[in-house]
Amino acid sequence: IDRTYYADGSYGEPIGYENMATRDLVEALYVLERNFGIDYTTTTHIEDMYQYPLQGAYSDGRIADFGDAGLRGNWGWGGNPFLWLTYRTQNPWTAHYSQPALEEGRGDLYRWLWYTTGLETKQREELVPSRHFPVRGAMFMRSDWSDESNILTFKSGPNSNHYHVDQGTFLLHAGGELLVSEVGLEHSRGFHSYYANLYFPAYDTQAAGHNVLLVDGDPESQFPADYRNGIAALNSWPRVRHSFAGWRFDEVEADLACVYKDKLASYTRSFLFVKPDIIVMYDQVRSTDGHFYSWLFHAEDNDGESSITQDGNRFRIERPQAYLDMDVLSPSMESVSVRAGVRNESFLQLTSAADLRAVDFLAVMVPSLGAAPEERNMTSEQVIFDGWIGTKVERGDAVIRAFFRTGENIGAPIGDCSTDAERFAVVTDRAGAITGFFLRGSEFVYGEVSFSSGTAVSASVAYTTEGMDVEVDAPEETDIAVSVASRPASVSVNGGPVKEWTFDAASRQVKLALPQGHAVVEIR
């Protein structure tokens, strides 16, 4: 229990193994507590284990996970793990799923032994839809809680049982349709069932079978990360440097260099999610020696035909219920390979020129539901400033600009913007009126819009018909100042009214203090 159930509400194996292990384990915990008075539920992280499936699954329980996971299984909302937590801890989140089954009289003996009714329940829609699980090293970045949502699942953390050598990989769903996949997930079709699969050790578990960077074409480009086992000498695994999980923006940056066999001096992979459907991917790779680099993107095939097509620098993954447009903006590729449907998979391999010591990969991904339209409704272009790489994306009535710092030019303007941020995004309408922005830093100015904080934070600001919604992740208590059109009538933080705020008429800024952690500010 102590080695596998983590403090952040996650588990040290893929989700199917968590379900299998926990449904048996809670029966044993019931026996120990009933007969011997031994409580291993509330004295361990068993009581927190519901949080990972709660955050990542669709309403029918389907959830994308890494390693020997499989995508056709699902989390059993009404099964023994949630049933036990509802009975033992009166958990309102699990009760939302377990009580309906009890009231219908369905289930086995444990439905009667652990019967509860009348509990106050909570629905996960109250929570921020995205979340980083730092102990496990996984992040769910989802556009909303609906079954039509886009969900990007990202991995960067320690190794564990049933894991693969796939640090930095990701999976992308649109409305439940898997767009960016990896090999070995479609177990039900028989080609990749790992117990009887000759490709399993040499391909399915290796870096080449996942959506990762390869160095010099080596399909085994990564070492396995160390296990989280408490031994100081064995703690080398990729870390997430920064993450932000919000209602309108998500951001994550992971340091992956340690698993690349000492070939890379530094390597970070980042995603910036402008909700609901603009995902900017940025890899910054540095080495003391020259290499060539390959980026892999896997997808399920379409009845033996490749699901991936190319049109210039745009690549499309088209599945029965959804499609993905991906514009690759940097670097210039030496070769592009689209593999046709073989063993129920397709994949795209993008390879750079040779002998590169520094390379920046930048791509824009836009998932959409339904059949792909004839007219593409997204355009993107690369935008470069001194010390910055970024993109301008036009989609519908919105214009999105997203930038990542590549060097030191603090204070230098980036077009209409000046900031000390490491990265930022600005959303405007076609006329140029700002509708929202995100930054990781302490100063941001865009035209007449400004934001500042007493320490570096991650923050998002959205303008609504009612006023402004501000979200801030702060490492410590801090003061913020944000520009407004006029003196507001009220300010609240995390749902509670705030009296101690000020309005500076000269600068037209609201100033207030925020606590450490994640704060949601409503300015009306």
C-alpha positions in Angstrom: 0.0 0.0 0.0 2.7 2.5 1.0 4.7 1.9 -2.2 1.9 2.0 -4.7 -0.9 4.2 -3.5 0.4 7.8 -3.8 -0.2 10.9 -1.8 -1.6 12.8 -4.8 -4.5 10.3 -5.3 -2.8 8.3 -8.1 -1.4 4.8 -8.2 1.9 3.3 -9.3 0.6 1.1 -12.1 -1.8 1.6 -15.1 -5.4 2.2 -14.3 -6.6 -1.3 -15.1 -4.2 -2.8 -12.5 -5.3 -0.2 -9.9 -8.9 -1.3 -10.4 -8.0 -5.0 -10.2 -5.7 -4.6 -7.2 -8.0 -2.3 -5.2 -11.2 -4.2 -5.7 -9.6 -7.2 -4.0 -7.6 -5.2 -1.5 -10.6 -3.4 0.0 -12.3 -6.7 0.8 -9.2 -7.6 2.9 -9.2 -4.2 4.6 -12.8 -4.8 5.6 -11.9 -8.1 7.2 -8.9 -6.6 9.0 -10.9 -3.7 10.4 -14.0 -5.7 11.3 -12.2 -8.6 13.0 -9.0 -7.0 14.3 -9.6 -3.2 14.4 -6.8 -2.5 12.0 -7.5 0.6 9.9 -5.5 0.6 6.6 -8.0 2.8 4.8 -7.8 6.2 6.5 -4.3 5.7 7.7 -2.9 5.2 4.2 -3.4 6.8 0.8 -6.1 4.2 -0.1 -8.6 6.8 0.8 -7.3 9.1 -1.9 -7.1 6.6 -4.7 -10.4 7.7 -6.3 -8.9 11.0 -7.5 -7.0 9.7 -10.5 -9.9 7.9 -12.2 -12.3 10.7 -11.2 -10.2 13.2 -13.0 -9.3 11.3 -16.2 -12.3 9.1 -17.2 -15.2 9.9 -19.4 -18.6 9.4 -17.9 -18.8 5.8 -19.1 -15.5 5.0 -17.3 -13.3 4.9 -20.3 -9.9 6.3 -19.5 -6.6 6.6 -21.5 -3.5 5.5 -19.6 0.1 4.5 -20.3 2.0 1.2 -20.2 0.1 -2.1 -20.3 -3.2 -0.3 -20.1 -5.5 -0.9 -23.0 -8.2 1.6 -24.0 -11.2 -0.6 -24.3 -11.5 -1.4 -20.6 -13.0 1.1 -18.3 -13.0 2.2 -14.7 -15.9 0.6 -12.8 -17.6 3.6 -11.1 -19.9 1.4 -9.1 -17.3 -1.3 -8.2 -15.8 -2.3 -4.9 -13.1 0.5 -4.7 -15.7 3.3 -4.8 -18.3 1.3 -2.9 -15.8 0.8 0.0 -14.8 4.4 0.2 -18.4 5.5 0.2 -19.2 3.1 3.0 -16.0 3.6 5.1 -15.2 7.3 4.6 -18.6 8.7 3.6 -16.9 10.1 0.5 -19.3 12.3 -1.4 -17.4 12.0 -4.7 -17.5 8.2 -4.8 -21.0 8.2 -3.4 -22.2 10.0 -6.6 -21.3 6.8 -8.5 -21.9 4.0 -6.0 -25.2 5.0 -4.5 -27.3 4.5 -7.7 -26.3 0.9 -8.0 -27.1 0.3 -4.3 -30.6 1.9 -4.7 -31.3 -0.4 -7.6 -30.4 -3.5 -5.6 -27.8 -4.5 -8.1 -24.5 -6.3 -7.1 -23.1 -9.0 -4.9 -22.8 -9.5 -1.1 -20.7 -6.4 -0.6 -23.6 -4.3 -1.8 -25.4 -5.3 1.3 -22.4 -5.4 3.7 -21.4 -1.9 2.6 -24.8 -0.5 2.0 -25.2 3.3 2.4 -28.0 5.6 1.4 -28.9 9.3 1.8 -25.3 10.6 1.6 -24.7 14.1 0.3 -23.0 13.6 -3.0 -20.6 15.9 -5.0 -20.2 15.8 -8.8 -16.7 16.3 -10.3 -18.0 19.2 -12.4 -17.3 21.3 -9.3 -13.6 20.7 -9.8 -11.2 22.2 -12.3 -11.3 19.7 -15.2 -7.5 19.4 -15.6 -5.0 18.2 -13.0 -1.4 17.3 -12.5 -0.5 14.3 -10.4 3.1 15.1 -9.4 3.9 11.9 -7.5 2.9 9.6 -10.4 4.1 12.1 -13.0 1.0 12.3 -15.1 -1.3 15.2 -16.1 -4.8 15.3 -17.5 -5.4 18.4 -19.6 -9.1 18.4 -20.6 -11.2 21.1 -22.2 -14.2 20.5 -19.9 -16.1 17.8 -18.1 -18.5 16.8 -21.0 -18.2 13.6 -23.0 -17.4 15.9 -26.0 -14.3 17.2 -24.3 -10.7 17.1 -25.6 -8.4 15.3 -23.3 -4.6 15.3 -23.5 -2.8 12.9 -21.1 0.9 13.6 -20.6 3.5 11.4 -18.9 6.7 12.5 -17.1 7.7 10.8 -13.9 9.2 7.7 -12.2 9.0 4.1 -13.5 6.7 1.5 -12.1 5.3 -2.0 -12.8 3.7 -2.5 -16.2 5.2 0.8 -17.5 6.9 1.3 -20.8 10.0 3.3 -21.8 8.0 6.3 -22.9 8.8 9.4 -20.9 7.3 12.5 -22.5 4.7 10.6 -24.4 1.0 11.8 -24.6 -2.4 10.6 -25.7 -5.1 12.8 -27.2 -8.9 12.1 -27.3 -11.6 14.2 -28.8 -15.1 13.3 -27.6 -13.9 9.8 -26.6 -12.3 9.1 -30.0 -8.6 8.3 -29.7 -6.6 10.6 -32.1 -3.0 10.3 -30.9 -2.4 6.8 -29.7 0.5 4.4 -29.3 1.1 0.8 -30.2 -0.2 -2.0 -28.0 -3.4 -0.2 -26.9 -5.9 -2.0 -29.1 -5.6 -5.4 -27.3 -9.0 -6.6 -28.3 -8.0 -6.9 -32.0 -5.3 -9.4 -31.0 -2.2 -7.9 -32.7 -0.7 -6.3 -29.6 -1.9 -8.5 -26.7 1.3 -8.3 -24.8 1.3 -11.8 -23.3 1.3 -13.3 -26.8 3.0 -10.6 -28.8 6.4 -11.1 -30.3 6.7 -7.3 -30.9 6.0 -6.5 -27.2 9.6 -6.3 -25.7 11.3 -4.9 -28.8 8.7 -2.4 -30.0 5.6 -2.0 -27.9 7.5 -1.2 -24.7 10.3 0.8 -26.3 10.4 4.5 -27.1 9.7 3.9 -30.8 6.2 2.6 -30.0 5.2 6.0 -28.4 4.9 9.6 -29.1 8.4 10.7 -28.1 11.6 12.1 -29.4 14.2 9.7 -30.9 17.9 10.6 -31.1 19.9 9.4 -34.1 17.0 7.1 -35.1 17.6 4.8 -32.1 14.2 3.0 -31.4 15.5 2.5 -27.9 16.5 6.1 -27.3 15.5 6.1 -23.6 16.7 4.4 -20.5 13.9 3.4 -18.2 13.5 5.9 -15.4 14.2 4.9 -11.9 11.5 3.6 -9.6 10.1 5.8 -6.8 11.5 3.4 -4.1 12.9 5.7 -1.5 16.6 4.9 -2.3 18.5 8.2 -2.7 20.8 6.8 -5.3 17.9 5.7 -7.5 15.9 8.8 -8.0 16.7 9.7 -11.6 13.4 10.3 -13.5 11.9 13.1 -15.6 10.3 15.9 -13.6 7.6 18.3 -14.4 9.1 21.7 -13.9 5.9 23.6 -14.1 2.2 22.9 -14.5 -1.0 24.9 -14.5 -4.4 23.4 -14.6 -7.2 25.9 -15.2 -10.7 26.3 -16.6 -9.5 28.2 -19.7 -5.8 27.4 -20.0 -3.5 24.5 -19.2 0.3 24.4 -19.3 3.0 21.9 -18.5 6.8 21.7 -19.0 8.8 18.6 -18.3 12.6 18.0 -18.1 13.2 14.7 -19.9 17.0 14.7 -20.6 17.9 12.3 -17.8 16.5 9.2 -19.7 18.3 10.0 -23.0 21.5 8.0 -22.4 23.6 11.1 -21.7 23.2 12.3 -25.3 21.3 15.5 -24.5 22.5 18.4 -22.4 18.9 19.5 -21.9 15.5 18.6 -23.2 12.1 20.0 -22.2 8.7 19.2 -23.7 5.9 21.6 -23.2 2.2 21.8 -24.0 0.1 25.0 -23.8 -3.6 24.3 -24.1 -5.8 27.2 -25.1 -9.2 25.8 -24.4 -11.3 24.3 -25.9 -9.2 23.1 -28.8 -5.9 24.9 -29.5 -2.9 22.8 -28.3 0.6 24.2 -28.8 3.5 21.7 -28.5 7.1 22.9 -27.9 10.2 20.8 -27.6 13.6 22.5 -26.8 16.5 20.2 -27.3 20.2 21.0 -26.7 23.3 18.8 -27.0 27.0 19.2 -26.9 27.3 16.8 -29.8 25.6 16.9 -33.2 22.6 14.5 -33.7 19.6 14.1 -35.9 16.2 14.0 -34.2 12.9 12.3 -35.0 9.4 13.1 -33.6 6.9 10.2 -33.6 3.1 10.5 -33.6 1.0 7.3 -33.5 -2.6 6.7 -34.4 -5.0 3.8 -34.8 -5.6 2.8 -38.5 -8.9 2.8 -40.3 -9.7 -0.8 -41.2 -6.2 -1.4 -42.5 -5.8 2.0 -44.1 -3.6 4.7 -42.7 -5.5 7.4 -40.8 -2.7 9.9 -41.4 -2.4 12.2 -44.4 -0.1 15.1 -45.3 -0.6 18.5 -47.0 2.6 20.5 -46.8 3.4 21.1 -43.2 -0.1 20.1 -42.1 -0.8 16.5 -41.0 -4.2 15.2 -40.4 -5.3 12.2 -38.3 -8.8 11.2 -39.3 -10.8 8.7 -37.3 -14.5 7.7 -37.6 -15.8 10.2 -35.1 -13.1 12.9 -34.9 -10.0 14.3 -36.6 -6.9 16.2 -35.7 -5.1 18.9 -37.7 -1.5 19.4 -36.8 0.7 22.1 -38.3 4.4 21.5 -37.8 6.1 25.0 -37.8 9.6 24.2 -36.7 12.2 22.9 -37.5 12.6 22.3 -41.3 12.4 18.5 -41.7 14.9 16.5 -43.6 12.4 13.6 -44.1 8.8 12.8 -43.4 7.5 9.3 -43.2 3.8 8.3 -42.9 3.4 4.6 -42.2 0.4 2.9 -43.7 -1.9 0.7 -41.7 0.2 -2.2 -40.5 -0.7 -4.3 -37.4 -3.7 -2.0 -36.8 -1.5 1.1 -36.5 -0.4 4.2 -38.4 2.4 6.5 -37.4 4.1 9.7 -38.5 7.9 10.2 -38.2 9.4 13.6 -38.7 13.2 13.7 -38.9 15.4 16.8 -38.7 18.7 17.5 -40.5 21.8 15.9 -39.2 24.5 17.2 -36.8 22.3 19.6 -34.9 23.3 20.7 -31.4 20.2 22.8 -30.8 16.7 22.3 -32.2 13.3 23.8 -31.3 10.2 21.8 -32.3 6.9 23.8 -32.5 3.5 22.4 -33.6 -0.1 23.4 -33.3 -2.7 20.7 -32.8 -6.5 21.3 -33.2 -8.8 18.3 -32.4 -12.4 18.4 -33.7 -15.4 16.2 -33.6 -17.3 14.9 -36.6 -16.1 14.3 -40.2 -13.3 16.5 -41.4 -14.6 19.5 -43.4 -13.4 20.2 -46.9 -12.5 23.8 -45.9 -9.9 23.8 -43.2 -11.0 26.2 -40.5 -7.6 26.8 -38.9 -4.5 28.6 -40.1 -1.2 29.0 -38.3 2.2 30.5 -38.8 5.5 30.7 -37.0 6.5 34.0 -35.4 10.0 34.7 -34.2 11.3 37.5 -32.0 14.8 37.8 -30.4 14.8 35.1 -27.7 11.3 33.9 -28.5 9.6 31.3 -30.7 5.8 31.3 -31.1 2.8 31.0 -33.3 -0.2 33.0 -34.5 -3.3 30.8 -35.0 -6.5 31.9 -36.5 -9.6 29.8 -35.9 -13.2 30.9 -36.3 -13.5 34.4 -34.7 -10.4 34.0 -32.5 -6.8 34.8 -33.0 -4.4 33.0 -30.6 -0.7 34.0 -30.1 1.5 31.7 -28.0 5.2 32.2 -27.3 8.0 30.3 -25.5 11.2 31.9 -24.4 14.3 30.5 -26.1 16.8 33.0 -24.7 17.4 36.0 -22.4 15.7 39.2 -23.6 13.8 40.2 -20.5 12.1 43.6 -21.1 12.3 43.5 -24.9 8.9 43.8 -26.6 7.3 40.8 -28.3 5.2 42.6 -30.8 2.4 44.4 -28.9 3.4 42.7 -25.7 6.1 43.1 -23.0 6.6 40.6 -20.3 9.2 38.8 -18.1 7.3 35.5 -18.6 8.8 32.2 -19.6 5.8 31.7 -21.9 2.5 33.3 -22.5 -0.6 33.2 -24.7 -3.0 35.9 -25.8 -6.4 35.4 -27.3 -8.2 38.2 -29.2 -11.0 38.5 -31.6 -10.5 39.4 -35.3 -10.7 43.1 -34.5 -7.8 42.8 -32.0 -9.9 43.1 -28.8 -8.4 40.9 -26.1 -10.6 38.1 -24.6 -8.1 36.4 -22.4 -4.4 35.6 -21.7 -2.1 33.3 -19.9 1.4 33.8 -18.5 4.0 32.2 -16.4 5.9 35.1 -14.9 5.2 38.3 -12.9 4.7 41.1 -15.4 2.6 41.3 -18.5 1.4 44.2 -20.6 -0.5 44.0 -23.9 -1.8 47.3 -25.1 -3.9 48.7 -22.3 -4.1 45.4 -20.6 -1.8 44.6 -17.7 -1.1 42.1 -15.0 1.6 42.0 -12.3 2.3 40.0 -9.2 4.8 40.2 -6.3 6.4 36.9 -7.3 6.5 34.7 -10.4 3.2 32.9 -10.8 1.1 31.1 -13.4 -2.0 33.0 -14.2 -4.9 33.2 -16.6 -7.3 36.0 -17.2 -10.6 35.8 -19.1 -12.9 38.6 -20.0 -16.6 37.7 -19.7 -19.9 39.6 -20.1 -20.1 39.7 -16.3 -16.5 41.0 -15.7 -13.2 39.1 -15.3 -12.2 35.6 -14.2 -8.7 35.3 -12.9 -6.9 32.1 -11.9 -3.5 32.1 -10.2 -1.1 29.4 -9.1 1.2 31.0 -6.6 4.2 29.4 -4.8 3.6 31.6 -1.8 1.3 34.4 -0.7 1.4 37.3 -3.2 -0.1 40.5 -4.2 -1.5 40.9 -7.7 -2.7 43.9 -9.8 -4.8 43.4 -12.9 -6.3 46.1 -15.2 -10.1 46.6 -15.5 -12.3 48.8 -17.5 -13.8 50.5 -14.5 -14.2 50.2 -10.7 -15.8 46.8 -10.0 -18.7 46.2 -7.7 -17.3 43.1 -6.1 -14.3 40.8 -5.8 -14.3 37.2 -4.6 -11.6 34.6 -4.1 -12.4 30.9 -4.2 -16.1 31.6 -3.9 -15.9 33.9 -0.9 -16.3 37.7 -1.0 -13.1 39.8 -0.4 -13.3 43.2 1.3 -9.6 44.1 1.3 -9.0 45.1 -2.3 -8.3 48.4 -3.8 -8.9 50.2 -7.1 -6.3 52.6 -8.5 -8.2 55.0 -10.7 -5.0 56.3 -12.4 -3.8 52.9 -13.6 -7.3 51.4 -13.6 -6.0 48.4 -11.7 -7.6 46.2 -9.1 -5.1 45.2 -6.4 -5.5 42.4 -3.9 -3.6 39.7 -1.9 -3.9 36.0 -2.8 -3.0 32.9 -0.8 -0.5 30.3 -1.7 -1.8 27.7 -4.2 -4.6 27.9 -6.7 -6.9 30.8 -6.4 -10.0 31.6 -8.5 -10.8 35.3 -8.6 -14.1 36.7 -9.8 -14.1 40.5 -10.5 -17.6 41.8 -11.2 
